[in-house]
């Protein structure tokens, strides 16, 4: 029987794997080369004059900056979003940041910004669609001014040349949020839809209180204010028209009528 050796066997030395080392070195050099190349390409794209947004602040137009879809939005304001980028490389322009700035321009509902090789920026905007004239109060005054409002409750300034055939909506203000105005716009649209063909007789809708809708209507050449409440708009309006001859005789000079109770009409 063999006797165990009193001396421990020396551990074998690990052999250095030159093949793995060479591969790691090659990959490191390749990555370093790509990183350096990327830096050089980025530097080239951001500094070479061929990629410059060739615009001047004092010019009214710029071939390198194209703006599409702007009919009522101010082209000067849209162009002004990119003033800080004039004569800089198009590859240094933060497109998403500029797009958000475009959304702050009056009339702009959505916007897209694209780089076009080698030195053009193309902006495409979609404008808001107005659904009513908004009669807005002037602060610290009894006067009003007209703006436009869309279905989302966003206000737009009146354009100088465009013409619109829209209802007038009161009960809105600049201090209200878009969401608050949207509720009133929707109430107006519901009322006019319910009136159907009779909506053409309505000159103005007051949606200050959506539970107490009021309209100014033309009846036989006379302007009257009708309180319609929050339902049965057409039937209440039609009942008023049916009995208008009697109402006119008995109400004298009254021009405000409460139709919120379906079986009676009260002159105010």
Secondary structure, DSSP 8 states (H G I E B T S, - for coil): -----SS----------HHHHHHHHHHHHHHHHHHHHHHHHHHHHHH-GGGB----TT-S--TTEEEES-SSS-HHHHHHTTGGGTTSBGGGS-HHHHHHHHHTSTTEEEEEEEEETTTEEEEEEEE--EEEEEEEE-TTSS-EEEEEEETT--EE---SS-----EEEEEE-TTS-HHHHHHHHHHHHHHHHHHGGGGGGEEEEE-SSTTSEEEEEEETTEEEEEEEETS-HHHHHHHHHHTHHHHHHHHTT--EEE--STT--EE-
